[in-house]
Amino acid sequence: MARSWVARVACLLAAMMLFGITAVHATPAGGTAIGIWPIGGATACLMMAARPRTPVLLALIAAVAVSSIWIGGRDADVALGLGLGMTAGAWVMWRIFTGGRRVRPELRSTGDLARFAGGATLSAFVAAAAAYLTSMVTGWSDPSLLALALLTSNLGSQLVVVPFFSRLRLHASAARPSERVLQWVVILTLSPLVFLPHDFPSIAFMVLPVLTWCALRTAPFEALSQMVVVLAFAVICTTYDRGPFANAGLRFGFSPDSQGILLSTFVIVCAFVVVPLLLAVGEQLESARQVAAERDKVQNIVNGATGVAIIGTDEHGLVTLVNPGAERLLGYSAAELLGRTTDLLHSQEELETKGALYGTEPTLGAVAAAVIDTGPVDMAFVRKDGEERMHSMTLNRVHDDRGEVTGYVSTSEDITDRVKAQQKLVEALETERQAVERLREVDQVKDAFVSSVSHELRTPITSILGYTEMLEEGVYGDLAPAQLDALSRVATNSTRLLSLIDDLLTLSRVQEDGLAMVDRLVDLRKIVAAACSVVAPTAELRDLELVVDLPDEPVPFLGDRDMLERVVINLVGNAVKFTPEQGRVTVSLRPEGDAAVIAVADTGIGIPLAEQERLFSRFFRSSLAQEQAIPGSGLGLSIAHAIVEKHGGEMRVESEPGQGTTFFVRLPLLTRV
């Protein structure tokens, strides 16, 4: 890489020496100004070299510039002043255009062009200022004319040479090979016709359309090369006193040095035509590539959305875009919809429905104006086969970069199946609601019937128990042992029946939220002790050990004493009933944090795990109780559970078949929910 740039710099320096000497010798007869000196090559040398070597290279450029001018026949002091001025101009151009960086500068955008033109212009003015001072100090030539000649020649050199060493926006030639051949033929034919005639009127302007054509149609470096060929003809012909610029100043009474100024001005004009066009074409092609890439990306997204119908229209509502999703969902091909309005996709009934909903006329335009940019709306679309399908549609405007509306786009998804499913779900829920309502009514009738029958049964059963007691006491005469045994059975079963009726009445009041409870501050120890004393005789008759474990300190609670006592009686009574003889029933009360826990444990038959979640349901009895024919109504636990909940507590059970059962009642101390 190092050898490559060194070789290129050496070649440029040699070319600068050769062309510099030629430029000095090409000065027209009677003139003193220097022609097209290759200051652009000096800038190119600086652009290719590594930055640390820039001072050395500047010294070499200065040496080449001074020596070429001196060898060309100018005095040493003149050569020194002009050479140093040109070297300074080259450094200014390099510094402004590259920013002092080591990389080759870019010449791709409008900003790059401004930096390039600004650097070249300032560089030319630096060289012109040096020429003016040199002329003033040495007395050689006219200062103003010399400065103008150096300004134009250096500016033309920078504008033509430097782009070759810049990083252009490369692109392929838009012209076909035949067109490119034609361009070269025209250039090689027209250039001699323009610059060889001496007395023929000037037609140099004919070159500009050709250069414009080449800049617009060919690759950047080829267009620059075509420009250089044209300018080479102009320089060579002018040097040999041919063409429109040769001795032009003399014909119009100007100094012979005006020949070089005119030629340099022509070079500047050509460069300012070709270089900006190259950049504009490159930017346009790059923008076109980006637009095409974005368009392809959007097109791929649109085409890939096969489950969504995407339809685009122009500002007049004519369809311009139909994606495959729209073709699949609507049944129309893109060719059948393009260029038409979307009226055929909506029925008049749907437009009337939407018009009534949004308060607009039943036309597509009015409905579209009402729903545009509002988010998803449900809209019925008519397929090609006549089937109407419900879509969730979003309609939006499309704006250009000036904010003007250029069209509309709708995206929609077929939700017919979902709508039908929702309708079925609503219908099913309504049916279920009605069924629940009927069940609630039936349940209320049943509860009312149970309550009514329970009240009606209570009076005769109480009467039966009263007369049975009188018979047992001999009020109506003495009875035989068999008769007394029969009366005892009648009394026992009547008592059980009366207890069942009481449970039904209590349960009915609990369900109706009509359970009358009297809140008082009570001691849970006394409630548990009283309940156990009620069940204790039954436990003694069955040879069961009843253990009551109560704390020494009072356990205060705000609640209904009778109802709480009934809970404990039910739990302890069940424990006694379901525990075989010689078993054990343990009742304990323990404060735990902000609650009191009553535990009733037994060594009875237990409850299967699968049945425990139904334990507090009305009339539920475990399978083990039914197998062993243990009597019961299945209401006691449901009543106890309801009473505990009324007091803001909770009840749970732990049990295993054959291992016994433990019920836990947790009541919040001194609180009531």
Secondary structure, 3 states (H helix, E strand, C coil): CHHHHHHHHHHHHHHHHHHHHHHHHCCCCCCCCCCCCCHHHHHHHHHHCCHHHHHHHHHHHHHHHHHHHHHCCCCHHHHHHHHHHHHHHHHHHHHHHHCCCCCCCEECCHHHHHHHHHHHHHHHHHHHHHHHHHHHHHCCCCHHHHHHHHHHHHHHHHHHHHHHHCEECCCCCCCCHHHHHHHHHHHHHHHHHHHCCCCCCCCHHHHHHHHHHHHHHCCHHHHHHHHHHHHHHHHHHHHCCCCCCCCHHHHCCCCCCHHHHHHHHHHHHHHHHHHHHHHHHHHHHHHHHHHHHHHHHHHHHHHHCCCCEEEEEECCCCEEEECHHHHHHHCCCHHHHCCCCHHHHCCHHHHHHHHHHHCCCCCHHHHHHHHCCCCCEEEEEECCCCCEEEEEEEEEEEECCCCCEEEEEEEEEECHHHHHHHHHHHHHHHHHHHHHHHHHHHHHHHHHHHHHHHHHHHHHHHHHHHHHHHHHCCCCCCCCHHHHHHHHHHHHHHHHHHHHHHHHHHHHHHHCCCCCCCCEEEEHHHHHHHHHHHHHHHHHHCCCEEEEECCCCCCEEEECHHHHHHHHHHHHHHHHHCCCCCCEEEEEEEEECCEEEEEEEECCCCCCHHHHHHCCCCCCCCHHHHHCCCCCCCCHHHHHHHHHHHCCCEEEEEEECCCEEEEEEEEECCCCC
